[in-house]
Amino acid sequence: MAKKAEVPLDTLYQTLKTCTADSRLLRALEGAVLRGEYPPVTCHAVKDLSAAVDSGRSVRQAMPVTSLSVALSTRRR
């Protein structure tokens, strides 16, 4: 989605790490994110992020950054 919107990956990363999406995992994967690579370890993050989005949905709380993270992590290559 970020690429289609022509959002530079470094801008996306900087945005993610300065909001509630920040985590040690995100920072550890910085290089991979900036290169557009998503190592297998992101599968665990997708499960947790998906659970967070589902929880937000259940209380009608929009979670656009978390939803974007899930979408980017699960996109087909």
C-alpha positions in Angstrom: 0.0 0.0 0.0 2.8 2.4 0.9 4.5 1.7 -2.5 1.3 2.1 -4.4 0.7 5.5 -2.6 4.3 6.4 -3.4 5.2 6.7 0.3 8.9 6.2 0.7 9.6 3.2 2.9 11.9 5.3 5.1 9.1 7.8 5.7 6.7 4.9 6.5 9.2 3.4 9.0 9.8 6.8 10.7 6.1 7.2 11.1 5.6 3.7 12.5 8.3 4.0 15.1 7.0 7.4 16.4 3.4 6.1 17.0 1.8 3.2 18.9 3.1 0.8 16.2 6.6 1.1 17.7 8.1 -2.0 19.1 11.4 -3.8 19.6 10.5 -6.1 16.7 9.8 -3.2 14.3 13.1 -1.6 15.2 15.0 -4.9 14.8 13.5 -5.3 11.4 14.3 -1.8 10.3 16.7 -2.8 7.6 14.4 -5.4 6.2 11.4 -3.0 6.2 13.5 -0.3 4.4 14.6 -2.8 1.8 11.0 -4.1 1.3 11.9 -7.5 2.7 9.8 -9.2 5.4 11.5 -12.1 7.1 9.5 -15.1 8.4 9.6 -13.8 12.0 7.0 -11.2 10.9 4.4 -14.0 10.8 4.3 -13.8 14.7 3.8 -10.0 14.5 1.0 -10.4 12.0 -0.9 -12.7 14.4 -0.5 -10.1 17.2 -1.3 -7.1 15.0 -4.4 -8.9 13.6 -5.6 -9.6 17.2 -5.1 -5.9 18.0 -7.1 -4.8 15.0 -9.9 -7.3 15.9 -10.0 -6.0 19.4 -10.2 -2.4 18.2 -13.0 -3.3 15.8 -14.9 -4.9 18.6 -15.0 -1.6 20.4 -15.4 0.5 17.2 -11.9 1.9 17.5 -10.2 2.6 14.2 -6.6 1.4 14.1 -5.3 2.7 10.8 -1.6 2.3 11.4 -2.0 -1.2 12.8 -4.2 -2.2 10.0 -1.7 -0.8 7.5 1.1 -2.9 9.2 -1.0 -6.0 8.8 -1.8 -5.2 5.2 1.9 -4.6 4.3 3.0 -7.7 6.1 0.5 -10.0 4.4 0.5 -8.6 0.9 1.3 -11.0 -2.0 4.6 -10.5 -3.7 
